[in-house]
Amino acid sequence: MYVKSYVSGKMLTHDPMFSRSYDEDPLVSKQIAVNILLDLFDVSARLLADAGAVVTPTLLLSARADWVGKNRPQRTFFERLSSPLE
């Protein structure tokens, strides 16, 4: 089973040329398999739960107002990292 992605070029960039390019690209599939979405959800939950096991210094870049990804889980992940460097 597949679901249609709600992500459009306007959600990814403010540049009208790149937005249009994304929307018109025949290689960008708008269909996402449900099993892939479920796996992504499970892996993201596991990643948040296991963030303390990451001891490598990590740089996390996050948009302030992101239409695609939520900021709170990204902050939670970063706060749970165990790197000795801040």
PDB file of N, CA, C and O in Angstrom:
ATOM      1  N   MET A   1       0.840  -1.165   0.000  1.00  0.00           N
ATOM      2  CA  MET A   1       0.000   0.000   0.000  1.00  0.00           C
ATOM      3  C   MET A   1       0.899   1.246   0.000  1.00  0.00           C
ATOM      4  O   MET A   1       1.979   1.247   0.591  1.00  0.00           O
ATOM      5  N   TYR A   2       0.444   2.271  -0.654  1.00  0.00           N
ATOM      6  CA  TYR A   2       1.192   3.527  -0.764  1.00  0.00           C
ATOM      7  C   TYR A   2       0.317   4.694  -0.325  1.00  0.00           C
ATOM      8  O   TYR A   2      -0.910   4.648  -0.412  1.00  0.00           O
ATOM      9  N   VAL A   3       0.989   5.744   0.151  1.00  0.00           N
ATOM     10  CA  VAL A   3       0.301   6.996   0.435  1.00  0.00           C
ATOM     11  C   VAL A   3       1.010   8.098  -0.346  1.00  0.00           C
ATOM     12  O   VAL A   3       2.193   7.990  -0.667  1.00  0.00           O
ATOM     13  N   LYS A   4       0.270   9.147  -0.642  1.00  0.00           N
ATOM     14  CA  LYS A   4       0.844  10.253  -1.387  1.00  0.00           C
ATOM     15  C   LYS A   4       1.515  11.227  -0.430  1.00  0.00           C
ATOM     16  O   LYS A   4       0.939  11.603   0.591  1.00  0.00           O
ATOM     17  N   SER A   5       2.728  11.631  -0.763  1.00  0.00           N
ATOM     18  CA  SER A   5       3.476  12.580   0.056  1.00  0.00           C
ATOM     19  C   SER A   5       2.828  13.956  -0.005  1.00  0.00           C
ATOM     20  O   SER A   5       2.364  14.390  -1.059  1.00  0.00           O
ATOM     21  N   TYR A   6       2.803  14.626   1.123  1.00  0.00           N
ATOM     22  CA  TYR A   6       2.278  15.990   1.179  1.00  0.00           C
ATOM     23  C   TYR A   6       3.369  17.024   0.936  1.00  0.00           C
ATOM     24  O   TYR A   6       3.081  18.217   0.843  1.00  0.00           O
ATOM     25  N   VAL A   7       4.621  16.578   0.831  1.00  0.00           N
ATOM     26  CA  VAL A   7       5.756  17.489   0.685  1.00  0.00           C
ATOM     27  C   VAL A   7       5.778  18.074  -0.727  1.00  0.00           C
ATOM     28  O   VAL A   7       5.765  17.344  -1.718  1.00  0.00           O
ATOM     29  N   SER A   8       5.810  19.391  -0.795  1.00  0.00           N
ATOM     30  CA  SER A   8       5.927  20.078  -2.083  1.00  0.00           C
ATOM     31  C   SER A   8       7.197  20.918  -2.071  1.00  0.00           C
ATOM     32  O   SER A   8       7.810  21.113  -1.021  1.00  0.00           O
ATOM     33  N   GLY A   9       7.580  21.400  -3.207  1.00  0.00           N
ATOM     34  CA  GLY A   9       8.774  22.221  -3.312  1.00  0.00           C
ATOM     35  C   GLY A   9       8.744  23.450  -2.427  1.00  0.00           C
ATOM     36  O   GLY A   9       9.785  23.871  -1.921  1.00  0.00           O
ATOM     37  N   LYS A  10       7.571  24.034  -2.231  1.00  0.00           N
ATOM     38  CA  LYS A  10       7.447  25.229  -1.383  1.00  0.00           C
ATOM     39  C   LYS A  10       7.774  24.941   0.077  1.00  0.00           C
ATOM     40  O   LYS A  10       8.128  25.848   0.831  1.00  0.00           O
ATOM     41  N   MET A  11       7.655  23.675   0.473  1.00  0.00           N
ATOM     42  CA  MET A  11       7.972  23.301   1.847  1.00  0.00           C
ATOM     43  C   MET A  11       9.474  23.100   2.042  1.00  0.00           C
ATOM     44  O   MET A  11       9.950  23.063   3.177  1.00  0.00           O
ATOM     45  N   LEU A  12      10.206  22.972   0.970  1.00  0.00           N
ATOM     46  CA  LEU A  12      11.629  22.659   1.058  1.00  0.00           C
ATOM     47  C   LEU A  12      12.546  23.848   0.820  1.00  0.00           C
ATOM     48  O   LEU A  12      13.698  23.838   1.255  1.00  0.00           O
ATOM     49  N   THR A  13      12.051  24.867   0.138  1.00  0.00           N
ATOM     50  CA  THR A  13      12.896  26.013  -0.196  1.00  0.00           C
ATOM     51  C   THR A  13      12.045  27.256  -0.425  1.00  0.00           C
ATOM     52  O   THR A  13      10.864  27.167  -0.761  1.00  0.00           O
ATOM     53  N   HIS A  14      12.666  28.407  -0.237  1.00  0.00           N
ATOM     54  CA  HIS A  14      11.994  29.676  -0.548  1.00  0.00           C
ATOM     55  C   HIS A  14      12.303  30.124  -1.964  1.00  0.00           C
ATOM     56  O   HIS A  14      11.710  31.083  -2.457  1.00  0.00           O
ATOM     57  N   ASP A  15      13.221  29.441  -2.617  1.00  0.00           N
ATOM     58  CA  ASP A  15      13.636  29.801  -3.972  1.00  0.00           C
ATOM     59  C   ASP A  15      12.619  29.241  -4.974  1.00  0.00           C
ATOM     60  O   ASP A  15      12.505  28.023  -5.106  1.00  0.00           O
ATOM     61  N   PRO A  16      11.880  30.104  -5.680  1.00  0.00           N
ATOM     62  CA  PRO A  16      10.843  29.632  -6.603  1.00  0.00           C
ATOM     63  C   PRO A  16      11.378  28.711  -7.700  1.00  0.00           C
ATOM     64  O   PRO A  16      10.691  27.775  -8.110  1.00  0.00           O
ATOM     65  N   MET A  17      12.591  28.967  -8.174  1.00  0.00           N
ATOM     66  CA  MET A  17      13.158  28.129  -9.233  1.00  0.00           C
ATOM     67  C   MET A  17      13.399  26.701  -8.730  1.00  0.00           C
ATOM     68  O   MET A  17      13.059  25.743  -9.426  1.00  0.00           O
ATOM     69  N   PHE A  18      13.979  26.542  -7.535  1.00  0.00           N
ATOM     70  CA  PHE A  18      14.238  25.219  -6.996  1.00  0.00           C
ATOM     71  C   PHE A  18      12.947  24.522  -6.597  1.00  0.00           C
ATOM     72  O   PHE A  18      12.829  23.305  -6.739  1.00  0.00           O
ATOM     73  N   SER A  19      11.985  25.279  -6.101  1.00  0.00           N
ATOM     74  CA  SER A  19      10.688  24.718  -5.746  1.00  0.00           C
ATOM     75  C   SER A  19      10.001  24.123  -6.974  1.00  0.00           C
ATOM     76  O   SER A  19       9.518  22.991  -6.938  1.00  0.00           O
ATOM     77  N   ARG A  20       9.964  24.877  -8.034  1.00  0.00           N
ATOM     78  CA  ARG A  20       9.360  24.415  -9.285  1.00  0.00           C
ATOM     79  C   ARG A  20      10.116  23.216  -9.839  1.00  0.00           C
ATOM     80  O   ARG A  20       9.511  22.264 -10.332  1.00  0.00           O
ATOM     81  N   SER A  21      11.444  23.269  -9.753  1.00  0.00           N
ATOM     82  CA  SER A  21      12.273  22.170 -10.239  1.00  0.00           C
ATOM     83  C   SER A  21      11.950  20.875  -9.489  1.00  0.00           C
ATOM     84  O   SER A  21      11.839  19.813 -10.101  1.00  0.00           O
ATOM     85  N   TYR A  22      11.799  20.962  -8.177  1.00  0.00           N
ATOM     86  CA  TYR A  22      11.447  19.788  -7.372  1.00  0.00           C
ATOM     87  C   TYR A  22      10.069  19.253  -7.780  1.00  0.00           C
ATOM     88  O   TYR A  22       9.904  18.055  -8.008  1.00  0.00           O
ATOM     89  N   ASP A  23       9.090  20.147  -7.868  1.00  0.00           N
ATOM     90  CA  ASP A  23       7.724  19.732  -8.192  1.00  0.00           C
ATOM     91  C   ASP A  23       7.610  19.111  -9.578  1.00  0.00           C
ATOM     92  O   ASP A  23       6.771  18.237  -9.792  1.00  0.00           O
ATOM     93  N   GLU A  24       8.434  19.545 -10.515  1.00  0.00           N
ATOM     94  CA  GLU A  24       8.344  19.064 -11.893  1.00  0.00           C
ATOM     95  C   GLU A  24       9.308  17.917 -12.204  1.00  0.00           C
ATOM     96  O   GLU A  24       9.272  17.366 -13.304  1.00  0.00           O
ATOM     97  N   ASP A  25      10.158  17.556 -11.261  1.00  0.00           N
ATOM     98  CA  ASP A  25      11.149  16.502 -11.494  1.00  0.00           C
ATOM     99  C   ASP A  25      10.458  15.139 -11.580  1.00  0.00           C
ATOM    100  O   ASP A  25       9.834  14.704 -10.612  1.00  0.00           O
ATOM    101  N   PRO A  26      10.560  14.462 -12.725  1.00  0.00           N
ATOM    102  CA  PRO A  26       9.889  13.167 -12.874  1.00  0.00           C
ATOM    103  C   PRO A  26      10.541  12.068 -12.022  1.00  0.00           C
ATOM    104  O   PRO A  26       9.943  11.009 -11.831  1.00  0.00           O
ATOM    105  N   LEU A  27      11.747  12.302 -11.513  1.00  0.00           N
ATOM    106  CA  LEU A  27      12.422  11.300 -10.697  1.00  0.00           C
ATOM    107  C   LEU A  27      12.055  11.398  -9.218  1.00  0.00           C
ATOM    108  O   LEU A  27      12.433  10.532  -8.429  1.00  0.00           O
ATOM    109  N   VAL A  28      11.321  12.448  -8.835  1.00  0.00           N
ATOM    110  CA  VAL A  28      10.861  12.588  -7.452  1.00  0.00           C
ATOM    111  C   VAL A  28       9.504  11.913  -7.354  1.00  0.00           C
ATOM    112  O   VAL A  28       8.521  12.372  -7.936  1.00  0.00           O
ATOM    113  N   SER A  29       9.468  10.816  -6.608  1.00  0.00           N
ATOM    114  CA  SER A  29       8.225  10.069  -6.455  1.00  0.00           C
ATOM    115  C   SER A  29       7.379  10.693  -5.340  1.00  0.00           C
ATOM    116  O   SER A  29       7.891  11.016  -4.268  1.00  0.00           O
ATOM    117  N   LYS A  30       6.110  10.854  -5.600  1.00  0.00           N
ATOM    118  CA  LYS A  30       5.196  11.398  -4.594  1.00  0.00           C
ATOM    119  C   LYS A  30       4.545  10.275  -3.783  1.00  0.00           C
ATOM    120  O   LYS A  30       3.843  10.540  -2.807  1.00  0.00           O
ATOM    121  N   GLN A  31       4.773   9.034  -4.183  1.00  0.00           N
ATOM    122  CA  GLN A  31       4.206   7.887  -3.488  1.00  0.00           C
ATOM    123  C   GLN A  31       5.223   7.325  -2.494  1.00  0.00           C
ATOM    124  O   GLN A  31       6.397   7.154  -2.823  1.00  0.00           O
ATOM    125  N   ILE A  32       4.762   7.043  -1.279  1.00  0.00           N
ATOM    126  CA  ILE A  32       5.617   6.477  -0.243  1.00  0.00           C
ATOM    127  C   ILE A  32       4.963   5.194   0.262  1.00  0.00           C
ATOM    128  O   ILE A  32       3.786   5.178   0.619  1.00  0.00           O
ATOM    129  N   ALA A  33       5.754   4.121   0.282  1.00  0.00           N
ATOM    130  CA  ALA A  33       5.236   2.840   0.763  1.00  0.00           C
ATOM    131  C   ALA A  33       4.976   2.931   2.272  1.00  0.00           C
ATOM    132  O   ALA A  33       5.794   3.463   3.022  1.00  0.00           O
ATOM    133  N   VAL A  34       3.847   2.412   2.693  1.00  0.00           N
ATOM    134  CA  VAL A  34       3.454   2.467   4.099  1.00  0.00           C
ATOM    135  C   VAL A  34       4.480   1.755   4.982  1.00  0.00           C
ATOM    136  O   VAL A  34       4.768   2.218   6.086  1.00  0.00           O
ATOM    137  N   ASN A  35       5.035   0.633   4.508  1.00  0.00           N
ATOM    138  CA  ASN A  35       6.014  -0.079   5.330  1.00  0.00           C
ATOM    139  C   ASN A  35       7.274   0.764   5.554  1.00  0.00           C
ATOM    140  O   ASN A  35       7.903   0.659   6.607  1.00  0.00           O
ATOM    141  N   ILE A  36       7.646   1.593   4.585  1.00  0.00           N
ATOM    142  CA  ILE A  36       8.793   2.487   4.754  1.00  0.00           C
ATOM    143  C   ILE A  36       8.467   3.548   5.806  1.00  0.00           C
ATOM    144  O   ILE A  36       9.301   3.839   6.663  1.00  0.00           O
ATOM    145  N   LEU A  37       7.279   4.122   5.755  1.00  0.00           N
ATOM    146  CA  LEU A  37       6.874   5.124   6.746  1.00  0.00           C
ATOM    147  C   LEU A  37       6.856   4.532   8.152  1.00  0.00           C
ATOM    148  O   LEU A  37       7.294   5.177   9.104  1.00  0.00           O
ATOM    149  N   LEU A  38       6.354   3.319   8.281  1.00  0.00           N
ATOM    150  CA  LEU A  38       6.321   2.668   9.594  1.00  0.00           C
ATOM    151  C   LEU A  38       7.728   2.377  10.099  1.00  0.00           C
ATOM    152  O   LEU A  38       8.006   2.549  11.286  1.00  0.00           O
ATOM    153  N   ASP A  39       8.616   1.938   9.213  1.00  0.00           N
ATOM    154  CA  ASP A  39      10.010   1.699   9.600  1.00  0.00           C
ATOM    155  C   ASP A  39      10.691   2.994  10.024  1.00  0.00           C
ATOM    156  O   ASP A  39      11.435   3.009  11.005  1.00  0.00           O
ATOM    157  N   LEU A  40      10.444   4.081   9.294  1.00  0.00           N
ATOM    158  CA  LEU A  40      11.022   5.372   9.671  1.00  0.00           C
ATOM    159  C   LEU A  40      10.549   5.803  11.056  1.00  0.00           C
ATOM    160  O   LEU A  40      11.335   6.316  11.853  1.00  0.00           O
ATOM    161  N   PHE A  41       9.284   5.598  11.336  1.00  0.00           N
ATOM    162  CA  PHE A  41       8.744   5.944  12.649  1.00  0.00           C
ATOM    163  C   PHE A  41       9.416   5.122  13.746  1.00  0.00           C
ATOM    164  O   PHE A  41       9.827   5.668  14.770  1.00  0.00           O
ATOM    165  N   ASP A  42       9.529   3.807  13.531  1.00  0.00           N
ATOM    166  CA  ASP A  42      10.148   2.923  14.525  1.00  0.00           C
ATOM    167  C   ASP A  42      11.617   3.271  14.756  1.00  0.00           C
ATOM    168  O   ASP A  42      12.074   3.314  15.898  1.00  0.00           O
ATOM    169  N   VAL A  43      12.353   3.517  13.681  1.00  0.00           N
ATOM    170  CA  VAL A  43      13.775   3.844  13.801  1.00  0.00           C
ATOM    171  C   VAL A  43      13.960   5.188  14.491  1.00  0.00           C
ATOM    172  O   VAL A  43      14.876   5.343  15.299  1.00  0.00           O
ATOM    173  N   SER A  44      13.109   6.158  14.187  1.00  0.00           N
ATOM    174  CA  SER A  44      13.251   7.465  14.831  1.00  0.00           C
ATOM    175  C   SER A  44      12.984   7.359  16.335  1.00  0.00           C
ATOM    176  O   SER A  44      13.659   8.020  17.124  1.00  0.00           O
ATOM    177  N   ALA A  45      12.021   6.548  16.739  1.00  0.00           N
ATOM    178  CA  ALA A  45      11.756   6.346  18.164  1.00  0.00           C
ATOM    179  C   ALA A  45      12.947   5.661  18.835  1.00  0.00           C
ATOM    180  O   ALA A  45      13.330   6.027  19.946  1.00  0.00           O
ATOM    181  N   ARG A  46      13.525   4.676  18.167  1.00  0.00           N
ATOM    182  CA  ARG A  46      14.685   3.976  18.720  1.00  0.00           C
ATOM    183  C   ARG A  46      15.886   4.908  18.810  1.00  0.00           C
ATOM    184  O   ARG A  46      16.638   4.860  19.783  1.00  0.00           O
ATOM    185  N   LEU A  47      16.069   5.755  17.803  1.00  0.00           N
ATOM    186  CA  LEU A  47      17.176   6.705  17.795  1.00  0.00           C
ATOM    187  C   LEU A  47      17.064   7.685  18.962  1.00  0.00           C
ATOM    188  O   LEU A  47      18.061   7.972  19.625  1.00  0.00           O
ATOM    189  N   LEU A  48      15.877   8.193  19.216  1.00  0.00           N
ATOM    190  CA  LEU A  48      15.664   9.084  20.360  1.00  0.00           C
ATOM    191  C   LEU A  48      15.954   8.370  21.679  1.00  0.00           C
ATOM    192  O   LEU A  48      16.578   8.935  22.577  1.00  0.00           O
ATOM    193  N   ALA A  49      15.498   7.135  21.784  1.00  0.00           N
ATOM    194  CA  ALA A  49      15.694   6.373  23.016  1.00  0.00           C
ATOM    195  C   ALA A  49      17.166   6.054  23.258  1.00  0.00           C
ATOM    196  O   ALA A  49      17.604   6.003  24.407  1.00  0.00           O
ATOM    197  N   ASP A  50      17.933   5.840  22.193  1.00  0.00           N
ATOM    198  CA  ASP A  50      19.334   5.438  22.312  1.00  0.00           C
ATOM    199  C   ASP A  50      20.321   6.582  22.118  1.00  0.00           C
ATOM    200  O   ASP A  50      21.518   6.335  21.974  1.00  0.00           O
ATOM    201  N   ALA A  51      19.854   7.819  22.110  1.00  0.00           N
ATOM    202  CA  ALA A  51      20.742   8.961  21.852  1.00  0.00           C
ATOM    203  C   ALA A  51      21.888   9.030  22.854  1.00  0.00           C
ATOM    204  O   ALA A  51      22.977   9.486  22.506  1.00  0.00           O
ATOM    205  N   GLY A  52      21.670   8.595  24.068  1.00  0.00           N
ATOM    206  CA  GLY A  52      22.712   8.616  25.085  1.00  0.00           C
ATOM    207  C   GLY A  52      23.907   7.749  24.747  1.00  0.00           C
ATOM    208  O   GLY A  52      24.986   7.940  25.308  1.00  0.00           O
ATOM    209  N   ALA A  53      23.737   6.800  23.840  1.00  0.00           N
ATOM    210  CA  ALA A  53      24.842   5.925  23.432  1.00  0.00           C
ATOM    211  C   ALA A  53      25.784   6.627  22.451  1.00  0.00           C
ATOM    212  O   ALA A  53      26.873   6.122  22.180  1.00  0.00           O
ATOM    213  N   VAL A  54      25.389   7.762  21.926  1.00  0.00           N
ATOM    214  CA  VAL A  54      26.218   8.502  20.973  1.00  0.00           C
ATOM    215  C   VAL A  54      27.178   9.382  21.761  1.00  0.00           C
ATOM    216  O   VAL A  54      26.763  10.326  22.434  1.00  0.00           O
ATOM    217  N   VAL A  55      28.482   9.060  21.669  1.00  0.00           N
ATOM    218  CA  VAL A  55      29.491   9.818  22.405  1.00  0.00           C
ATOM    219  C   VAL A  55      30.358  10.663  21.468  1.00  0.00           C
ATOM    220  O   VAL A  55      31.206  11.430  21.924  1.00  0.00           O
ATOM    221  N   THR A  56      30.145  10.521  20.185  1.00  0.00           N
ATOM    222  CA  THR A  56      30.881  11.301  19.203  1.00  0.00           C
ATOM    223  C   THR A  56      30.346  12.726  19.185  1.00  0.00           C
ATOM    224  O   THR A  56      29.130  12.919  19.184  1.00  0.00           O
ATOM    225  N   PRO A  57      31.224  13.734  19.171  1.00  0.00           N
ATOM    226  CA  PRO A  57      30.717  15.112  19.041  1.00  0.00           C
ATOM    227  C   PRO A  57      29.820  15.216  17.808  1.00  0.00           C
ATOM    228  O   PRO A  57      30.177  14.734  16.733  1.00  0.00           O
ATOM    229  N   THR A  58      28.687  15.829  17.964  1.00  0.00           N
ATOM    230  CA  THR A  58      27.666  15.853  16.912  1.00  0.00           C
ATOM    231  C   THR A  58      27.201  17.276  16.654  1.00  0.00           C
ATOM    232  O   THR A  58      26.877  18.016  17.583  1.00  0.00           O
ATOM    233  N   LEU A  59      27.173  17.646  15.394  1.00  0.00           N
ATOM    234  CA  LEU A  59      26.615  18.937  14.991  1.00  0.00           C
ATOM    235  C   LEU A  59      25.234  18.665  14.416  1.00  0.00           C
ATOM    236  O   LEU A  59      25.086  17.865  13.492  1.00  0.00           O
ATOM    237  N   LEU A  60      24.243  19.319  14.952  1.00  0.00           N
ATOM    238  CA  LEU A  60      22.872  19.132  14.483  1.00  0.00           C
ATOM    239  C   LEU A  60      22.370  20.455  13.934  1.00  0.00           C
ATOM    240  O   LEU A  60      22.309  21.451  14.654  1.00  0.00           O
ATOM    241  N   LEU A  61      22.014  20.461  12.668  1.00  0.00           N
ATOM    242  CA  LEU A  61      21.460  21.664  12.031  1.00  0.00           C
ATOM    243  C   LEU A  61      19.955  21.477  11.902  1.00  0.00           C
ATOM    244  O   LEU A  61      19.485  20.441  11.432  1.00  0.00           O
ATOM    245  N   SER A  62      19.212  22.481  12.320  1.00  0.00           N
ATOM    246  CA  SER A  62      17.766  22.380  12.321  1.00  0.00           C
ATOM    247  C   SER A  62      17.159  23.725  11.960  1.00  0.00           C
ATOM    248  O   SER A  62      17.618  24.770  12.419  1.00  0.00           O
ATOM    249  N   ALA A  63      16.125  23.687  11.136  1.00  0.00           N
ATOM    250  CA  ALA A  63      15.431  24.915  10.765  1.00  0.00           C
ATOM    251  C   ALA A  63      14.528  25.358  11.903  1.00  0.00           C
ATOM    252  O   ALA A  63      13.974  24.526  12.622  1.00  0.00           O
ATOM    253  N   ARG A  64      14.381  26.637  12.063  1.00  0.00           N
ATOM    254  CA  ARG A  64      13.509  27.165  13.120  1.00  0.00           C
ATOM    255  C   ARG A  64      12.042  26.874  12.804  1.00  0.00           C
ATOM    256  O   ARG A  64      11.286  26.480  13.692  1.00  0.00           O
ATOM    257  N   ALA A  65      11.641  27.060  11.570  1.00  0.00           N
ATOM    258  CA  ALA A  65      10.258  26.817  11.154  1.00  0.00           C
ATOM    259  C   ALA A  65      10.267  25.825  10.003  1.00  0.00           C
ATOM    260  O   ALA A  65      10.246  26.211   8.835  1.00  0.00           O
ATOM    261  N   ASP A  66      10.300  24.544  10.345  1.00  0.00           N
ATOM    262  CA  ASP A  66      10.404  23.483   9.347  1.00  0.00           C
ATOM    263  C   ASP A  66       9.031  22.874   9.100  1.00  0.00           C
ATOM    264  O   ASP A  66       8.347  22.486  10.047  1.00  0.00           O
ATOM    265  N   TRP A  67       8.624  22.787   7.841  1.00  0.00           N
ATOM    266  CA  TRP A  67       7.332  22.223   7.472  1.00  0.00           C
ATOM    267  C   TRP A  67       7.376  20.704   7.422  1.00  0.00           C
ATOM    268  O   TRP A  67       6.339  20.047   7.517  1.00  0.00           O
ATOM    269  N   VAL A  68       8.573  20.143   7.272  1.00  0.00           N
ATOM    270  CA  VAL A  68       8.700  18.707   7.048  1.00  0.00           C
ATOM    271  C   VAL A  68       9.075  17.955   8.329  1.00  0.00           C
ATOM    272  O   VAL A  68       8.457  16.945   8.665  1.00  0.00           O
ATOM    273  N   GLY A  69      10.085  18.451   9.035  1.00  0.00           N
ATOM    274  CA  GLY A  69      10.530  17.792  10.259  1.00  0.00           C
ATOM    275  C   GLY A  69      10.168  18.612  11.484  1.00  0.00           C
ATOM    276  O   GLY A  69      10.171  19.842  11.434  1.00  0.00           O
ATOM    277  N   LYS A  70       9.859  17.948  12.567  1.00  0.00           N
ATOM    278  CA  LYS A  70       9.514  18.648  13.809  1.00  0.00           C
ATOM    279  C   LYS A  70      10.781  18.950  14.601  1.00  0.00           C
ATOM    280  O   LYS A  70      11.685  18.118  14.673  1.00  0.00           O
ATOM    281  N   ASN A  71      10.844  20.133  15.190  1.00  0.00           N
ATOM    282  CA  ASN A  71      12.034  20.555  15.929  1.00  0.00           C
ATOM    283  C   ASN A  71      12.152  19.912  17.307  1.00  0.00           C
ATOM    284  O   ASN A  71      13.265  19.621  17.746  1.00  0.00           O
ATOM    285  N   ARG A  72      11.059  19.688  17.990  1.00  0.00           N
ATOM    286  CA  ARG A  72      11.139  19.177  19.361  1.00  0.00           C
ATOM    287  C   ARG A  72      11.888  17.844  19.442  1.00  0.00           C
ATOM    288  O   ARG A  72      12.779  17.715  20.281  1.00  0.00           O
ATOM    289  N   PRO A  73      11.568  16.846  18.607  1.00  0.00           N
ATOM    290  CA  PRO A  73      12.320  15.594  18.676  1.00  0.00           C
ATOM    291  C   PRO A  73      13.811  15.785  18.355  1.00  0.00           C
ATOM    292  O   PRO A  73      14.660  15.074  18.894  1.00  0.00           O
ATOM    293  N   GLN A  74      14.120  16.737  17.487  1.00  0.00           N
ATOM    294  CA  GLN A  74      15.520  17.005  17.175  1.00  0.00           C
ATOM    295  C   GLN A  74      16.236  17.580  18.396  1.00  0.00           C
ATOM    296  O   GLN A  74      17.369  17.201  18.693  1.00  0.00           O
ATOM    297  N   ARG A  75      15.575  18.490  19.095  1.00  0.00           N
ATOM    298  CA  ARG A  75      16.166  19.048  20.326  1.00  0.00           C
ATOM    299  C   ARG A  75      16.325  17.979  21.396  1.00  0.00           C
ATOM    300  O   ARG A  75      17.345  17.926  22.084  1.00  0.00           O
ATOM    301  N   THR A  76      15.320  17.135  21.533  1.00  0.00           N
ATOM    302  CA  THR A  76      15.380  16.046  22.510  1.00  0.00           C
ATOM    303  C   THR A  76      16.564  15.131  22.213  1.00  0.00           C
ATOM    304  O   THR A  76      17.306  14.756  23.121  1.00  0.00           O
ATOM    305  N   PHE A  77      16.739  14.773  20.950  1.00  0.00           N
ATOM    306  CA  PHE A  77      17.873  13.937  20.550  1.00  0.00           C
ATOM    307  C   PHE A  77      19.184  14.609  20.945  1.00  0.00           C
ATOM    308  O   PHE A  77      20.054  13.979  21.544  1.00  0.00           O
ATOM    309  N   PHE A  78      19.320  15.877  20.612  1.00  0.00           N
ATOM    310  CA  PHE A  78      20.558  16.605  20.899  1.00  0.00           C
ATOM    311  C   PHE A  78      20.828  16.675  22.409  1.00  0.00           C
ATOM    312  O   PHE A  78      21.961  16.491  22.852  1.00  0.00           O
ATOM    313  N   GLU A  79      19.792  16.939  23.179  1.00  0.00           N
ATOM    314  CA  GLU A  79      19.946  17.044  24.636  1.00  0.00           C
ATOM    315  C   GLU A  79      20.342  15.710  25.271  1.00  0.00           C
ATOM    316  O   GLU A  79      20.976  15.691  26.326  1.00  0.00           O
ATOM    317  N   ARG A  80      19.976  14.605  24.640  1.00  0.00           N
ATOM    318  CA  ARG A  80      20.276  13.276  25.188  1.00  0.00           C
ATOM    319  C   ARG A  80      21.633  12.737  24.759  1.00  0.00           C
ATOM    320  O   ARG A  80      22.068  11.702  25.264  1.00  0.00           O
ATOM    321  N   LEU A  81      22.305  13.410  23.847  1.00  0.00           N
ATOM    322  CA  LEU A  81      23.633  12.946  23.415  1.00  0.00           C
ATOM    323  C   LEU A  81      24.589  12.921  24.596  1.00  0.00           C
ATOM    324  O   LEU A  81      24.454  13.713  25.529  1.00  0.00           O
ATOM    325  N   SER A  82      25.559  12.005  24.555  1.00  0.00           N
ATOM    326  CA  SER A  82      26.481  11.850  25.682  1.00  0.00           C
ATOM    327  C   SER A  82      27.900  12.304  25.375  1.00  0.00           C
ATOM    328  O   SER A  82      28.828  11.898  26.075  1.00  0.00           O
ATOM    329  N   SER A  83      28.098  13.115  24.376  1.00  0.00           N
ATOM    330  CA  SER A  83      29.438  13.585  24.066  1.00  0.00           C
ATOM    331  C   SER A  83      29.986  14.380  25.233  1.00  0.00           C
ATOM    332  O   SER A  83      29.267  15.170  25.844  1.00  0.00           O
ATOM    333  N   PRO A  84      31.285  14.171  25.554  1.00  0.00           N
ATOM    334  CA  PRO A  84      31.878  14.949  26.647  1.00  0.00           C
ATOM    335  C   PRO A  84      32.134  16.406  26.248  1.00  0.00           C
ATOM    336  O   PRO A  84      32.422  17.239  27.107  1.00  0.00           O
ATOM    337  N   LEU A  85      32.032  16.715  24.965  1.00  0.00           N
ATOM    338  CA  LEU A  85      32.242  18.071  24.477  1.00  0.00           C
ATOM    339  C   LEU A  85      30.916  18.794  24.346  1.00  0.00           C
ATOM    340  O   LEU A  85      29.912  18.196  23.960  1.00  0.00           O
ATOM    341  N   GLU A  86      30.910  20.067  24.664  1.00  0.00           N
ATOM    342  CA  GLU A  86      29.665  20.841  24.513  1.00  0.00           C
ATOM    343  C   GLU A  86      29.839  21.917  23.488  1.00  0.00           C
ATOM    344  O   GLU A  86      28.904  22.672  23.221  1.00  0.00           O
TER     345      GLU A  86
END
